[in-house]
Amino acid sequence: MQFIASTVSLTVDDVAASQAFFTTHLGYTVQRAADGFASLSRDDATEIVLLARGIEVLPPEQRDQRASGLILAFTLAGGLAEQEKRLRDAGVQITMPLRQEPWGETLFQVTDPNGVIVQFVEWVASEHG
């Protein structure tokens, strides 16, 4: 099995709101879009497909589900504090402020208009190895 790409598909109530969030604040670009659908990409990150809740392309048992219980995490090469400040200054709600975990993870979280949790991470050397 050889993977050529990775994509996360998120079912949301308002595709346009999430599309605007990811393109405005996180540098994604729209590859394709139609009523109830948007495909977003970045050269350096997982692609994102946004589907409107209730859209008929999904099997009936999946149509009314929402993206929940999911954390979309991005590992950054540096500048985590600066990115938190940039997003905060842009009016993005920081739902978990910048913090460092004892295992060497520094992180913060934001939430998009549809409740999709986006986490930004930097790994630093920890005293626990």
Rosetta blueprint (number, residue, H / E / L):
1 M L
2 Q L
3 F L
4 I L
5 A L
6 S L
7 T E
8 V E
9 S E
10 L E
11 T E
12 V E
13 D L
14 D L
15 V H
16 A H
17 A H
18 S H
19 Q H
20 A H
21 F H
22 F H
23 T H
24 T H
25 H H
26 L H
27 G L
28 Y L
29 T E
30 V E
31 Q E
32 R E
33 A E
34 A E
35 D L
36 G L
37 F E
38 A E
39 S E
40 L E
41 S E
42 R E
43 D L
44 D L
45 A E
46 T E
47 E E
48 I E
49 V E
50 L E
51 L E
52 A E
53 R L
54 G L
55 I L
56 E L
57 V L
58 L L
59 P L
60 P L
61 E L
62 Q L
63 R L
64 D L
65 Q L
66 R L
67 A L
68 S L
69 G L
70 L L
71 I E
72 L E
73 A E
74 F E
75 T E
76 L L
77 A L
78 G L
79 G L
80 L H
81 A H
82 E H
83 Q H
84 E H
85 K H
86 R H
87 L H
88 R H
89 D H
90 A L
91 G L
92 V L
93 Q L
94 I E
95 T E
96 M E
97 P E
98 L E
99 R E
100 Q E
101 E L
102 P L
103 W L
104 G L
105 E E
106 T E
107 L E
108 F E
109 Q E
110 V E
111 T E
112 D L
113 P L
114 N L
115 G L
116 V L
117 I E
118 V E
119 Q E
120 F E
121 V E
122 E E
123 W E
124 V L
125 A L
126 S L
127 E L
128 H L
129 G L
